[in-house]
Amino acid sequence: MENLNIDSIMNEIFETFCNLVVVDANGIIVYMNKMYSNLLGVAQEDAVGKHVTEVIPNTRLHIVAKTGVEEIGSLMTLYDTTKGEDITMVCNRIPIEENQKVIGVVAVTTLRDINEVESLHQEINRIKDENKKYKKQLDILKKNLNPLNKIIGKSECIRDVKRTIEDYAKSNLPVLITGETGVGKEVFANAIHQLSNRNMNNYVKINCAAIPKDLLESELFGYVEGAFSGAAKGGKMGKFELANNGTILLDEIGEMPLALQVKLLRILQEKELEKVGGLKSIKLDVRIICSTNQNIEDMVKNRTFREDLYYRINVIELPIPPLRERLDDIPLLCDFFIKRINKENDCRIEGVDQSVIELLNQHSWPGNVRELEHVVERATILCKRGIIQLNHCDFLVAKIRRTSNVGILENTLRDKKSNFEKEAIIEALKKTGGNKTKAAKLLNIDRSVLYNKIKKYNIEL
């Protein structure tokens, strides 16, 4: 009973193949499925037992039975009795071996008609054309989504920064982003992560100045259960562990206490950390980006920042230029802010008058891009629709006047100080007969400082 079931199943399987025929070593047909017999216009039982050349014109099955060499993808033309026309098929002829001896050949067509190949070819071409269209759309989308496009500016200094980001974004090297308050350091850090190979993994940001120093260690490195009074049950994962295989941004790195700087140095050197109260080391693979508006070199000299850590995080320094050094970018930044403010506040501002741009160029921008954003926001709310004019920026005019007066006073004081220094140096050199070493001692300054000031003030001996 089982054999009958198996034979029945095998027969059903053979019938599902496209134009299947089996011959023995002598080329005698031992099986032909119904699809093939219908195509040839012969009964299955009549085909079996005949030499294959008597049933299938132009066949090569008997040749393959002799050579034992398979033929894959051969073209074969036959008269299709069901359609009443010649058709060309793609045929595969495969020898059947037993004990390294050919005992028969099985043949099957992969496509019923060569016209199906043409249809398939046309479909492939259609898909290719669609892929080209989608690729073009994807390229446009990528361009629009390029994180560097979120960095607004066309000035040469900004283009230099963008080129540096492109050069190093895909590396794992630490980056130190420096710049004054308000230059947009976080925007540049975001671009680095998004362009990196880690962009699908976590990107964790932490402001070292915003967290109390006694909590910063547990926030950064996590803690185990019972590490200290009030510790959560089960402990807590720190920001570094959360950023594993991704990127962490340590904003205001200059505010990190010296004790924590040692632990951060170990992470950079050993690529592992220990939680607060823990004994087990956790392996880490984290790309570190640091940012600061402080002069870390001065902090190193004053011993408020570890020198070894500074050189570890400063593998790539990315100095962000202040707005006063990229005034050409102000119109682009204004347009960017106006579009966002229009959407958020239901305003209909169309642009900024040239006289306002000229006014903006006169300001020193101590608050940089963030200050410009606030100025544009205030002017937009005042204007509400149309073009922002000078009368919408009266508040800025007053501010520029105040800062100009302060600038004049500072310059005056600076000039007076310089004149006093110059006169003091000349007097000291006269008293010491031009001896610079003695003059430096008399002035209570280092001899190298004296040399620099002599050169600075063009003092002739």
PECOR-V544098 format. One record per residue. N is the residue number from 1. RES is the residue in one letter. SS is DSSP state (H for helix, E for strand, - for the rest). D_CENTER is the distance of its C-alpha to the mean C-alpha in Angstrom with 1 decimal. Layout:
BEGIN
n={N:N}
res={RES:RES}
ss={SS:SS}
d_center={D_CENTER:D_CENTER}
END
This chain:
BEGIN
n={1:2:3:4:5:6:7:8:9:10:11:12:13:14:15:16:17:18:19:20:21:22:23:24:25:26:27:28:29:30:31:32:33:34:35:36:37:38:39:40:41:42:43:44:45:46:47:48:49:50:51:52:53:54:55:56:57:58:59:60:61:62:63:64:65:66:67:68:69:70:71:72:73:74:75:76:77:78:79:80:81:82:83:84:85:86:87:88:89:90:91:92:93:94:95:96:97:98:99:100:101:102:103:104:105:106:107:108:109:110:111:112:113:114:115:116:117:118:119:120:121:122:123:124:125:126:127:128:129:130:131:132:133:134:135:136:137:138:139:140:141:142:143:144:145:146:147:148:149:150:151:152:153:154:155:156:157:158:159:160:161:162:163:164:165:166:167:168:169:170:171:172:173:174:175:176:177:178:179:180:181:182:183:184:185:186:187:188:189:190:191:192:193:194:195:196:197:198:199:200:201:202:203:204:205:206:207:208:209:210:211:212:213:214:215:216:217:218:219:220:221:222:223:224:225:226:227:228:229:230:231:232:233:234:235:236:237:238:239:240:241:242:243:244:245:246:247:248:249:250:251:252:253:254:255:256:257:258:259:260:261:262:263:264:265:266:267:268:269:270:271:272:273:274:275:276:277:278:279:280:281:282:283:284:285:286:287:288:289:290:291:292:293:294:295:296:297:298:299:300:301:302:303:304:305:306:307:308:309:310:311:312:313:314:315:316:317:318:319:320:321:322:323:324:325:326:327:328:329:330:331:332:333:334:335:336:337:338:339:340:341:342:343:344:345:346:347:348:349:350:351:352:353:354:355:356:357:358:359:360:361:362:363:364:365:366:367:368:369:370:371:372:373:374:375:376:377:378:379:380:381:382:383:384:385:386:387:388:389:390:391:392:393:394:395:396:397:398:399:400:401:402:403:404:405:406:407:408:409:410:411:412:413:414:415:416:417:418:419:420:421:422:423:424:425:426:427:428:429:430:431:432:433:434:435:436:437:438:439:440:441:442:443:444:445:446:447:448:449:450:451:452:453:454:455:456:457:458:459:460:461}
res={M:E:N:L:N:I:D:S:I:M:N:E:I:F:E:T:F:C:N:L:V:V:V:D:A:N:G:I:I:V:Y:M:N:K:M:Y:S:N:L:L:G:V:A:Q:E:D:A:V:G:K:H:V:T:E:V:I:P:N:T:R:L:H:I:V:A:K:T:G:V:E:E:I:G:S:L:M:T:L:Y:D:T:T:K:G:E:D:I:T:M:V:C:N:R:I:P:I:E:E:N:Q:K:V:I:G:V:V:A:V:T:T:L:R:D:I:N:E:V:E:S:L:H:Q:E:I:N:R:I:K:D:E:N:K:K:Y:K:K:Q:L:D:I:L:K:K:N:L:N:P:L:N:K:I:I:G:K:S:E:C:I:R:D:V:K:R:T:I:E:D:Y:A:K:S:N:L:P:V:L:I:T:G:E:T:G:V:G:K:E:V:F:A:N:A:I:H:Q:L:S:N:R:N:M:N:N:Y:V:K:I:N:C:A:A:I:P:K:D:L:L:E:S:E:L:F:G:Y:V:E:G:A:F:S:G:A:A:K:G:G:K:M:G:K:F:E:L:A:N:N:G:T:I:L:L:D:E:I:G:E:M:P:L:A:L:Q:V:K:L:L:R:I:L:Q:E:K:E:L:E:K:V:G:G:L:K:S:I:K:L:D:V:R:I:I:C:S:T:N:Q:N:I:E:D:M:V:K:N:R:T:F:R:E:D:L:Y:Y:R:I:N:V:I:E:L:P:I:P:P:L:R:E:R:L:D:D:I:P:L:L:C:D:F:F:I:K:R:I:N:K:E:N:D:C:R:I:E:G:V:D:Q:S:V:I:E:L:L:N:Q:H:S:W:P:G:N:V:R:E:L:E:H:V:V:E:R:A:T:I:L:C:K:R:G:I:I:Q:L:N:H:C:D:F:L:V:A:K:I:R:R:T:S:N:V:G:I:L:E:N:T:L:R:D:K:K:S:N:F:E:K:E:A:I:I:E:A:L:K:K:T:G:G:N:K:T:K:A:A:K:L:L:N:I:D:R:S:V:L:Y:N:K:I:K:K:Y:N:I:E:L}
ss={-:H:H:H:H:H:H:H:H:H:H:H:H:H:H:H:-:-:-:-:E:E:E:E:-:-:-:E:E:E:E:E:-:H:H:H:H:H:H:H:-:-:-:H:H:H:H:-:-:-:E:H:H:H:H:-:-:-:-:-:H:H:H:H:H:H:H:-:-:-:E:E:E:E:E:E:E:E:E:E:-:-:-:-:E:E:E:E:E:E:E:E:E:E:E:E:E:E:-:-:E:E:E:E:E:E:E:E:E:E:E:-:-:H:H:H:H:H:H:H:H:H:H:H:H:H:H:H:H:H:H:H:H:H:H:H:H:H:H:H:H:H:H:H:H:-:H:H:H:H:-:-:-:-:-:H:H:H:H:H:H:H:H:H:H:H:H:H:-:-:-:-:-:-:E:E:E:E:-:-:-:-:-:-:H:H:H:H:H:H:H:H:H:H:H:-:-:-:-:-:-:-:E:E:E:E:E:-:-:-:-:-:H:H:H:H:H:H:H:H:H:-:E:-:-:-:-:-:-:-:-:-:-:-:-:E:-:-:H:H:H:H:-:-:-:-:E:E:E:E:E:-:H:H:H:-:-:H:H:H:H:H:H:H:H:H:H:H:H:H:-:E:E:E:-:E:-:-:-:-:E:E:E:-:-:-:E:E:E:E:E:E:-:-:-:H:H:H:H:H:H:-:-:-:-:-:H:H:H:H:H:H:H:-:-:E:E:E:E:-:-:-:H:H:H:-:H:H:H:H:H:H:H:H:H:H:H:H:H:H:H:H:H:H:H:-:-:E:E:E:E:E:-:H:H:H:H:H:H:H:H:H:-:-:-:-:-:H:H:H:H:H:H:H:H:H:H:H:H:H:H:H:H:-:E:E:E:E:-:H:H:H:H:H:H:H:H:H:H:H:H:H:H:H:H:H:H:H:H:H:H:H:H:H:H:H:H:H:H:H:H:H:H:H:H:H:H:H:H:H:H:-:-:-:-:H:H:H:H:H:H:H:H:-:-:-:H:H:H:H:H:H:H:H:H:H:-:-:-:-:-}
d_center={64.9:61.6:62.1:62.9:59.7:57.7:59.5:58.9:55.2:54.9:56.8:54.4:51.5:53.2:53.9:50.2:49.4:49.6:53.0:53.5:56.6:57.7:60.5:62.2:62.7:65.5:63.6:65.3:63.3:63.0:60.6:59.3:57.4:58.6:55.8:56.9:60.6:60.2:58.4:61.2:64.0:65.5:66.1:64.2:67.4:68.9:65.9:66.1:68.5:68.4:67.0:63.6:64.8:67.3:64.8:61.6:62.2:60.2:58.9:57.8:57.9:61.1:59.7:56.6:59.1:60.8:57.9:55.6:52.6:50.2:49.3:45.9:45.1:48.6:49.7:53.0:55.1:57.6:59.7:58.4:61.5:59.6:58.3:61.2:59.0:57.5:53.9:51.6:49.7:47.1:49.0:48.2:51.2:50.7:53.5:54.6:55.7:57.8:58.6:57.0:59.4:58.6:60.4:58.9:56.1:53.9:52.6:50.2:48.5:44.8:45.3:48.6:48.6:46.9:46.4:43.8:41.9:42.0:40.8:38.0:37.2:37.2:34.9:32.4:32.6:32.0:29.0:27.7:28.3:26.6:23.5:23.5:23.8:21.0:18.8:19.7:19.0:15.6:14.9:16.3:14.3:10.9:12.4:13.5:10.4:8.4:7.6:9.7:12.5:12.9:14.1:17.6:19.6:20.9:22.9:22.7:21.7:18.6:17.8:18.2:15.8:13.0:14.0:13.9:10.3:9.4:11.9:10.9:7.2:7.4:10.8:12.3:14.4:15.4:14.9:17.8:17.3:20.8:22.5:25.3:25.3:23.7:21.5:18.4:16.8:15.0:13.2:12.0:11.0:9.0:7.1:6.7:5.6:3.2:1.9:3.9:6.1:7.2:5.2:8.4:10.6:12.4:11.4:14.9:16.4:20.0:22.3:24.7:27.3:27.4:28.6:32.1:32.3:34.4:31.7:28.6:29.2:29.5:26.5:24.2:25.8:27.6:31.2:33.6:36.4:39.3:37.5:39.1:41.3:39.4:36.6:35.5:36.9:34.6:32.7:29.2:25.7:24.1:20.8:19.9:20.9:19.0:15.8:16.7:14.0:11.4:11.3:14.3:15.0:18.6:19.8:23.2:23.3:26.6:28.2:27.8:31.3:32.3:33.1:29.5:28.2:30.1:28.4:24.9:26.0:27.0:23.6:22.1:25.0:25.8:22.5:24.7:26.3:29.5:29.8:32.6:35.8:34.3:35.3:32.7:29.6:26.2:23.8:20.4:17.0:15.1:12.8:14.9:14.2:17.5:18.8:22.4:24.9:27.5:28.6:27.8:30.0:32.9:32.3:32.4:35.7:37.0:36.0:34.0:30.8:30.8:30.5:29.1:26.3:25.6:25.1:22.9:20.4:20.8:19.5:17.2:18.8:17.1:20.1:19.6:22.7:25.1:25.9:29.3:27.7:25.7:28.4:27.3:24.3:26.7:27.6:23.9:23.3:26.6:25.8:22.5:24.5:27.4:25.5:24.2:27.7:29.5:27.8:28.3:31.9:33.2:33.9:34.4:33.5:33.2:32.3:33.6:36.8:36.8:39.2:36.7:34.0:36.7:37.4:33.8:33.8:36.8:35.2:33.8:31.0:31.2:28.8:26.4:24.0:24.9:28.5:28.0:26.4:29.6:31.9:30.5:30.7:34.3:35.3:33.8:35.8:38.9:38.6:37.5:37.6:37.9:37.1:36.7:39.7:41.0:43.1:40.1:38.9:42.2:40.6:38.4:41.4:43.3:40.4:40.1:43.8:43.8:41.0:42.9:46.1:44.3:42.8:46.3:47.8:45.1:45.8:49.5:49.2:47.1:49.6:52.4:50.8:50.2:53.8:55.0:53.0:54.3:57.9:57.7:56.4:59.1:61.8:60.6:60.7:64.2:65.5:64.2:65.4:61.9:60.9:57.2:57.2:60.0:58.6:55.3:57.3:59.3:56.2:54.7:51.4:49.9:51.3:47.8:47.3:50.6:49.8:46.7:48.6:51.4:49.0:47.3:50.6:52.2:55.1:57.7:59.9}
END
